[in-house]
Amino acid sequence: MLLLGLCLLVTPALALELAVTDDGRTAGYLTLGWDADGDVELQQRGAGGDWVTIYRGPDAATTLSGLANGEITWRARTVSNNGATTGAWGPTLSIQVAHHAMGRALAVFITGAVMFLVLLACIVMPWREKESSA
């Protein structure tokens, strides 16, 4: 029994795995989720950059917005309530962010503007006909 208790005390925490739960990489946002008991430290690294802690707390997911084009990598580990590290870094998760092309965005915007003007004309035109026949 004592041996079992000692094994439980020295068993390291399992590495934390990240998963994409809401994929908006073409719009510059992403939601990362994980399954952990307790607090988590999440770090991010851009292409060729250093690891930067972007989240530390008890939540099971975080949404990141304003992501620039390029490859971004994240890693996470569990931490104790007093901030001491208790878990090893989990496997990294790398995502290639690629926003929609500007030409496509302009085409969608122009199409919407034309449809708005046609709808506006359809609403206004019947009123003009009634006024002229009176």
Secondary structure, 3 states (H helix, E strand, C coil): CHHHHHHHHHCCECCCCCEEEEEECCCCEEEEECCCCCEEEEEEEECCCCCEEEEEECCCEEEECCCCCEEEEEEEEEECCCCCECECCCCCEEEEECCCCHHHHHHHHHHHHHHHHHHHHHHHHHHHHHHHHC
